[in-house]
Amino acid sequence: MDVDKQVKRWIKRIKQSADKKSANALISHYFDEIYGFVFKRVSSEKVSMDVTQEIFVNMLQSIDNYDGGKSSFRTWLYHITKRRIADYYRSTDYQADRLVEFDDESTDNLISKLEDAQNVAELGEITDFVDGLDSKSREIFKLKIFKGHTFNGISQIVKMPESTVKASFYATQKLIREEFLCKN
């Protein structure tokens, strides 16, 4: 069966009788694609999952407004997705996440905790965690922590603005603090 026809059937069933099976099938059909799109824009698994869930809740709440004559369902869903991502970036949650202290004391504190890691295994876990980050974040973090480069020097190496390098470093630092150091 043609996928577009199946999507239209699911939408019709959802509109007519709030059919849960059709809603689940429709969400399952688009979930990975939408999640991937969101993740590329917010770079956080937790936030991506939250935003993606909100997108599908919004989609189901407003599906009666969908008009197949104006656009494909996929296009309509991407409009919801883009609006929801924009809402996230305007949200107080995002703004609070961006308010990271850009000071050397905070960095020195992290470095000393890394150096004073209770055992090699803990340091290994942190290194494994950093290795799981995207390549630019990993490179920036390692150049700063393990090689001692300045932000200006790192920005020249990775060919990114210094402000972007700082933001990436401090975001990585915050993730490590949340994952490892706040547990103690």
N, C-alpha and C positions, 0 to 999 in steps of 0.2 A: 504494500500500500504506500502511496505517496505520502511523505512526511508532512507536507503542507496540508494535505487533506485531513490527516490524523490530528494535527494541531487545531485545525478548524473545528473538528468534531469535539475535541476536548473543551475548547472554548465555548462552543454551543451548549454542551452539557453543563458546564460550570454556570453559564449565564441562566440557563433554564431551571436547573434544579440544585445548584450548588453541589454538584457531584464531587465527592471527595476523591474518588479514584481518578477521575479526570484531572482534578487539581494536582494530585500527587504525580500523575504521569507527566503533566505539563511542566511542573517544577523540575522533575527528574530529567526531563529532556533538555532543559536549558541551564540547569544548575552549574555544571562544570564550566561551561562557556562563560557564564556571567561571573562566577567566582574568580575565574582566571583573569577576566577583564578588570574586576575590582582590585584583585591582588596586585596587578601590575601598576595600579595607581596609588595604592596606599601602603604596599610593602609590609604588611603585618598580617599574619594568619588570623589572629583573633579579630582584629578590626575588619578584615575582609569577610570573615564568616558572619559577623554581626551585620555589616552593611548588606551583604548578599541576602541574609534572612529578611532584613527590612525591605529590600527590593521586592522580594516575592510576596511578602505580606501586603505591601502597597499595591503590587500587581493584582492580587486576588481581591483586594478591597475596591479597586477601580476598574476591574475587568468589564463591568457593564458599560463603561465609557469607551472601550475599545471599538473602533469602527474599521473593519477590514477593508472597506472601500477607500480609506484614506492612506493606509500604510500597512505593511506586513506586520504580523504580530511581533516578529523579532525586532523590527525597527522600533515599534512602540515600546517594547521591553527595554531596549537600549536607551530610549529617551528617559524612561523611569530611572534606569541605572545611572545615567549621567547626572540627572538631577539629585539623586540620592548621594552620589559621591560629592557633588558640590555642597550639599547640605552638611555632609560630614566635615568638609574642610572649613565650613563656617561655624561649626559647632563648638561649644565650650570644651568638649572633650578633646578635640584636636588642638584647640588653642592652649589648653592646659599641658598637653603632651609636648608642645613646642616650647613651653617656658622652662627650658633646661638651663641651669646656671652654666654660663660659659666662663668659668674661672679656673685658674691653675691649681687652686687648693683642692677643688673637687677631683681634678685629674691626678694630682699627687696622692690624694687619699686612695683612689682606685689603684694606682700603681703600687702603693705600699701594701695594700691588701692583696694584690696579686703576688707581690714578692713574698709576703708573709703567709701565703696559702698554707693551710695546716699540713698539707701533704702533697706529694707530687700528683696523686690521683685527682685532687680538687683542681689543681692548676691544669691538669690534662682535660678535665671536664670543661673548664672555661675555654681552653684552646679549641676543643672539639666544637663547642658552642659557636665560637667566633668563626671557625672553619665552615659552619653551616650557613653563614650569612651570605648575602649576595657578594659578588667578587669585589665591587668597589668599596663597600663597607668594610669588608675583611682587610683589603689592602690598606685602606686609610688607617684602620685601627692598629694593624701590625706595624705600619711605618711610624706611627706616633708612639706606641707603647714599647715595642721591642727594639726599634731602631733609633728612637729618640729624635726624629725629625720635627721641625717646626711646622705649624700649619701652612705657612707660606711655602716652605720647601716641599711639603706634600702636595700642595695645589699645583706646583710646577711639575712634579713627577706624574701625577694622575691627570694633569691638564683639565682641572676643574677650578672654578672660582674658590677663593679661600673661604668664603662664607659657606659654600656648599660642603667643603671639606670639614669645617667645624661642625656644621649641623649633623653631618653623617657620623662624625666621631662621637659627639655627645649623645646622639640617639643610640648608638651602639653601646656606649658607656652606660646609659640608662637601662638598656635591656639586660646587660650583664648584672648590674646592681639589682634589678628586680628578680632575675633568675637565680642568682647565687648569693649575693652579699646581704640581702634583706632577710634571708632565711635564718641567719645566725642571730 
